[in-house]
Amino acid sequence: MAKTVLLLFLKHPEGISLKQIADYERELAELYRRVSRSSNPGEIECRVQRLMDLFNNDLNVNIARVNGAVAQLVDDAADYRIVGLAGSPKRIQLDRKWVIWE
């Protein structure tokens, strides 16, 4: 799921307000289908729903996982982390010219 969160934020350089994550449900589901090892549509739906549940901490946990992995892999990780002030959209600062989609 962390990879799905990373890809979603990379696709949206303008940032995403966590309160509006439900607006990205279809996109999250499609990204998760592509990276998940599960082929069970019910499991995929359940995981995406948990990620969008504002009363659940799954989205914040996955953002923290992405940021932790980035910190371990990249020396100057600031531009690669998902960041944003509380209540403001979160985003990855990285210039998208460095992102190659395959």
N, CA, C and O of each residue as an XYZ file, in Angstrom:
408
protein
N       0.817     -1.188      0.000
C       0.000      0.000      0.000
C       0.869      1.263      0.000
O       0.483      2.280     -0.577
N       2.028      1.201      0.639
C       2.906      2.378      0.664
C       3.340      2.770     -0.742
O       3.420      3.956     -1.063
N       3.618      1.782     -1.577
C       4.003      2.070     -2.960
C       2.855      2.770     -3.689
O       3.087      3.683     -4.481
N       1.639      2.350     -3.427
C       0.464      2.981     -4.027
C       0.369      4.442     -3.614
O       0.098      5.311     -4.442
N       0.591      4.709     -2.342
C       0.547      6.089     -1.830
C       1.639      6.928     -2.489
O       1.389      8.060     -2.903
N       2.839      6.382     -2.587
C       3.936      7.092     -3.241
C       3.576      7.438     -4.682
O       3.753      8.580     -5.107
N       3.076      6.467     -5.433
C       2.724      6.711     -6.834
C       1.619      7.752     -6.961
O       1.667      8.597     -7.854
N       0.627      7.700     -6.082
C      -0.462      8.686     -6.129
C       0.092     10.100     -5.947
O      -0.261     11.008     -6.699
N       0.950     10.283     -4.960
C       1.495     11.621     -4.714
C       2.450     12.057     -5.827
O       2.539     13.247     -6.128
N       3.155     11.122     -6.431
C       4.003     11.480     -7.569
C       3.164     11.947     -8.758
O       3.587     12.822     -9.514
N       1.980     11.363     -8.923
C       1.116     11.740    -10.046
C       0.438     13.089     -9.837
O      -0.135     13.641    -10.775
N       0.496     13.627     -8.620
C      -0.198     14.877     -8.316
C       0.763     15.902     -7.709
O       0.788     16.092     -6.493
N       1.549     16.557     -8.560
C       2.520     17.528     -8.052
C       1.878     18.717     -7.338
O       2.539     19.399     -6.555
N       0.600     18.969     -7.602
C      -0.097     20.067     -6.935
C      -0.392     19.748     -5.480
O      -0.707     20.644     -4.696
N      -0.291     18.480     -5.117
C      -0.542     18.050     -3.746
C      -1.947     17.504     -3.574
O      -2.819     17.703     -4.419
N      -2.147     16.818     -2.471
C      -3.436     16.199     -2.156
C      -3.772     16.499     -0.705
O      -2.979     16.238      0.199
N      -4.949     17.048     -0.502
C      -5.436     17.255      0.855
C      -5.901     15.907      1.396
O      -6.716     15.232      0.766
N      -5.394     15.518      2.545
C      -5.744     14.217      3.108
C      -7.239     14.112      3.385
O      -7.811     13.023      3.321
N      -7.867     15.232      3.690
C      -9.318     15.231      3.929
C     -10.107     14.910      2.663
O     -11.274     14.525      2.735
N      -9.476     15.068      1.514
C     -10.150     14.818      0.241
C      -9.622     13.568     -0.451
O      -9.770     13.424     -1.665
N      -9.012     12.668      0.301
C      -8.439     11.464     -0.292
C      -9.495     10.614     -0.995
O      -9.174      9.897     -1.943
N     -10.742     10.682     -0.549
C     -11.816      9.900     -1.178
C     -12.029     10.311     -2.629
O     -12.548      9.521     -3.417
N     -11.644     11.516     -2.996
C     -11.759     11.962     -4.388
C     -10.841     11.159     -5.315
O     -11.006     11.189     -6.535
N      -9.894     10.455     -4.745
C      -8.898      9.709     -5.516
C      -9.126      8.197     -5.440
O      -8.223      7.418     -5.748
N     -10.315      7.786     -5.037
C     -10.613      6.371     -4.832
C     -10.324      5.527     -6.069
O      -9.623      4.519     -5.981
N     -10.848      5.924     -7.197
C     -10.652      5.130     -8.422
C      -9.182      5.040     -8.792
O      -8.692      3.979     -9.180
N      -8.487      6.153     -8.671
C      -7.069      6.180     -9.002
C      -6.257      5.314     -8.032
O      -5.356      4.585     -8.447
N      -6.584      5.400     -6.739
C      -5.926      4.553     -5.751
C      -6.143      3.079     -6.050
O      -5.204      2.284     -6.001
N      -7.375      2.718     -6.359
C      -7.692      1.317     -6.653
C      -6.917      0.837     -7.877
O      -6.392     -0.276     -7.877
N      -6.842      1.653     -8.905
C      -6.121      1.264    -10.119
C      -4.624      1.112     -9.848
O      -4.004      0.148    -10.297
N      -4.055      2.049     -9.125
C      -2.637      1.954     -8.785
C      -2.372      0.714     -7.933
O      -1.394      0.000     -8.151
N      -3.246      0.468     -6.969
C      -3.051     -0.687     -6.090
C      -3.176     -1.999     -6.864
O      -2.430     -2.944     -6.609
N      -4.105     -2.058     -7.798
C      -4.235     -3.258     -8.642
C      -2.929     -3.536     -9.400
O      -2.537     -4.690     -9.577
N      -2.276     -2.482     -9.834
C      -1.041     -2.632    -10.615
C       0.142     -3.109     -9.773
O       0.986     -3.859    -10.264
N       0.211     -2.686     -8.522
C       1.388     -3.008     -7.711
C       1.150     -4.129     -6.700
O       2.106     -4.682     -6.156
N      -0.090     -4.462     -6.448
C      -0.418     -5.482     -5.449
C      -0.175     -6.883     -5.997
O      -0.284     -7.131     -7.198
N       0.148     -7.764     -5.108
C       0.276     -9.174     -5.484
C      -1.073     -9.874     -5.437
O      -1.215    -11.005     -5.904
N      -2.059     -9.194     -4.870
C      -3.388     -9.783     -4.747
C      -4.180     -9.596     -6.043
O      -4.129     -8.541     -6.674
N      -4.893    -10.622     -6.413
C      -5.796    -10.512     -7.566
C      -7.250    -10.568     -7.095
O      -8.172    -10.634     -7.908
N      -7.443    -10.540     -5.782
C      -8.770    -10.597     -5.187
C      -9.380     -9.193     -5.160
O      -8.929     -8.346     -4.390
N     -10.396     -8.934     -5.985
C     -10.999     -7.595     -6.028
C     -11.556     -7.137     -4.679
O     -11.521     -5.946     -4.370
N     -12.068     -8.067     -3.877
C     -12.604     -7.710     -2.569
C     -11.524     -7.233     -1.618
O     -11.729     -6.284     -0.861
N     -10.386     -7.881     -1.656
C      -9.264     -7.480     -0.799
C      -8.737     -6.113     -1.222
O      -8.445     -5.266     -0.379
N      -8.619     -5.907     -2.513
C      -8.148     -4.614     -3.024
C      -9.112     -3.509     -2.596
O      -8.684     -2.460     -2.115
N     -10.395     -3.742     -2.768
C     -11.411     -2.755     -2.374
C     -11.329     -2.452     -0.877
O     -11.408     -1.293     -0.470
N     -11.174     -3.482     -0.071
C     -11.100     -3.313      1.385
C      -9.896     -2.465      1.782
O     -10.014     -1.574      2.623
N      -8.757     -2.734      1.192
C      -7.543     -1.980      1.522
C      -7.645     -0.514      1.091
O      -7.210      0.385      1.811
N      -8.218     -0.287     -0.078
C      -8.387      1.088     -0.547
C      -9.372      1.833      0.358
O      -9.152      2.999      0.684
N     -10.443      1.172      0.759
C     -11.420      1.791      1.657
C     -10.782      2.162      2.996
O     -11.049      3.237      3.534
N      -9.948      1.288      3.527
C      -9.266      1.580      4.794
C      -8.344      2.780      4.648
O      -8.230      3.599      5.560
N      -7.691      2.881      3.506
C      -6.793      4.003      3.264
C      -7.553      5.326      3.223
O      -7.037      6.355      3.658
N      -8.768      5.297      2.706
C      -9.566      6.520      2.571
C     -10.345      6.872      3.834
O     -10.879      7.976      3.933
N     -10.420      5.971      4.789
C     -11.180      6.186      6.019
C     -10.453      7.201      6.898
O      -9.383      6.909      7.432
N     -11.027      8.380      7.047
C     -10.385      9.451      7.822
C     -10.322      9.135      9.314
O      -9.555      9.767     10.041
N     -11.109      8.176      9.780
C     -11.083      7.789     11.189
C     -10.074      6.674     11.446
O      -9.890      6.242     12.584
N      -9.431      6.220     10.394
C      -8.419      5.187     10.452
C      -7.077      5.872     10.188
O      -7.040      6.907      9.523
N      -6.010      5.332     10.680
C      -4.699      5.965     10.538
C      -3.879      5.398      9.375
O      -2.700      5.727      9.244
N      -4.481      4.551      8.526
C      -3.730      3.871      7.472
C      -3.011      4.824      6.514
O      -1.870      4.564      6.131
N      -3.653      5.905      6.129
C      -3.020      6.832      5.191
C      -1.770      7.451      5.813
O      -0.720      7.505      5.173
N      -1.878      7.913      7.045
C      -0.722      8.508      7.717
C       0.390      7.492      7.946
O       1.569      7.826      7.830
N       0.028      6.269      8.266
C       1.023      5.208      8.452
C       1.776      4.958      7.150
O       2.999      4.815      7.154
N       1.055      4.904      6.049
C       1.700      4.652      4.762
C       2.545      5.828      4.294
O       3.584      5.626      3.666
N       2.123      7.039      4.585
C       2.956      8.211      4.287
C       4.246      8.128      5.098
O       5.326      8.394      4.571
N       4.141      7.762      6.369
C       5.329      7.619      7.216
C       6.244      6.514      6.686
O       7.466      6.658      6.728
N       5.677      5.421      6.192
C       6.491      4.343      5.612
C       7.243      4.820      4.382
O       8.428      4.528      4.217
N       6.551      5.556      3.516
C       7.199      6.110      2.319
C       8.346      7.021      2.745
O       9.463      6.895      2.243
N       8.073      7.931      3.662
C       9.100      8.880      4.094
C      10.275      8.177      4.765
O      11.422      8.589      4.591
N      10.004      7.126      5.527
C      11.072      6.369      6.162
C      11.944      5.657      5.139
O      13.170      5.660      5.251
N      11.312      5.049      4.145
C      12.061      4.356      3.097
C      12.900      5.339      2.296
O      14.051      5.050      1.966
N      12.336      6.489      1.984
C      13.063      7.512      1.232
C      14.275      7.973      2.032
O      15.360      8.131      1.472
N      14.105      8.191      3.328
C      15.210      8.649      4.171
C      16.353      7.636      4.194
O      17.519      8.021      4.285
N      16.030      6.342      4.111
C      17.064      5.308      4.101
C      17.763      5.191      2.745
O      18.934      4.818      2.682
N      17.060      5.505      1.673
C      17.583      5.280      0.332
C      18.259      6.493     -0.302
O      19.095      6.342     -1.193
N      17.902      7.689      0.150
C      18.370      8.912     -0.505
C      19.097      9.785      0.521
O      18.584     10.032      1.613
N      20.300     10.249      0.159
C      21.080     11.072      1.094
C      20.372     12.370      1.452
O      20.182     12.662      2.633
N      19.984     13.144      0.464
C      19.278     14.404      0.709
C      17.819     14.174      0.348
O      17.399     14.474     -0.770
N      17.050     13.648      1.281
C      15.705     13.136      1.010
C      14.604     14.194      1.008
O      13.452     13.860      0.731
N      14.908     15.437      1.302
C      13.868     16.452      1.473
C      12.920     16.560      0.279
O      11.709     16.658      0.476
N      13.429     16.545     -0.937
C      12.587     16.703     -2.122
C      11.782     15.456     -2.462
O      10.871     15.512     -3.288
N      12.106     14.349     -1.840
C      11.475     13.067     -2.167
C      10.405     12.643     -1.161
O       9.692     11.667     -1.395
N      10.288     13.352     -0.069
C       9.345     13.000      0.991
C       7.972     13.602      0.726
O       7.850     14.617      0.040
N       6.954     12.977      1.267
C       5.588     13.518      1.218
C       5.457     14.456      2.413
O       5.500     14.026      3.566
N       5.297     15.746      2.117
C       5.285     16.753      3.182
C       4.159     17.753      2.969
O       3.603     17.866      1.877
N       3.838     18.466      4.024
C       2.840     19.525      3.969
C       2.416     19.889      5.377
O       2.437     19.052      6.280
N       2.039     21.119      5.557
C       1.580     21.580      6.863
C       0.240     20.937      7.208
O      -0.514     20.538      6.320
N      -0.046     20.841      8.488
C      -1.317     20.272      8.937
C      -2.476     21.050      8.320
O      -2.524     22.277      8.397
N      -3.398     20.328      7.713
C      -4.557     20.947      7.081
C      -4.319     21.419      5.659
O      -5.267     21.781      4.962
N      -3.067     21.422      5.214
C      -2.722     21.825      3.852
C      -2.471     20.581      3.005
O      -2.225     19.501      3.542
N      -2.532     20.731      1.692
C      -2.228     19.581      0.840
C      -0.814     19.058      1.089
O       0.116     19.828      1.328
N      -0.675     17.758      1.028
C       0.631     17.101      1.137
C       1.133     16.876     -0.285
O       0.345     16.629     -1.199
N       2.449     16.963     -0.466
C       2.998     16.784     -1.797
C       4.448     16.347     -1.741
O       5.100     16.423     -0.700
N       4.935     15.894     -2.870
C       6.344     15.570     -3.041
C       6.948     16.710     -3.842
O       6.472     17.026     -4.932
N       7.992     17.326     -3.311
C       8.585     18.518     -3.917
C       9.399     18.228     -5.185
O       9.700     19.146     -5.947
N       9.749     16.987     -5.409
C      10.614     16.600     -6.511
C      10.122     17.136     -7.857
O       8.939     17.027     -8.180
N      11.027     17.709     -8.630
C      10.713     18.159     -9.977
C      10.355     16.926    -10.815
O      11.143     15.983    -10.896
N       9.193     16.930    -11.426
C       8.690     15.748    -12.137
C       9.469     15.405    -13.403
O       9.245     14.351    -13.998
N      10.381     16.283    -13.821
C      11.213     15.922    -14.971
C      12.125     14.748    -14.625
O      12.662     14.094    -15.519
N      12.303     14.479    -13.330
C      13.134     13.367    -12.881
C      12.349     12.066    -12.718
O      12.926     11.034    -12.373
N      11.051     12.107    -12.961
C      10.194     10.923    -12.803
C       9.966     10.299    -14.182
O       9.529     10.969    -15.118
N      10.265      9.023    -14.285
C      10.041      8.280    -15.535
C       8.964      7.258    -15.267
O       9.135      6.383    -14.419
N       7.844      7.356    -15.985
C       6.734      6.413    -15.825
C       6.886      5.304    -16.854
O       7.034      5.570    -18.047
N       6.850      4.077    -16.395
C       6.939      2.928    -17.301
C       5.709      2.071    -17.176
O       5.594      1.053    -17.858
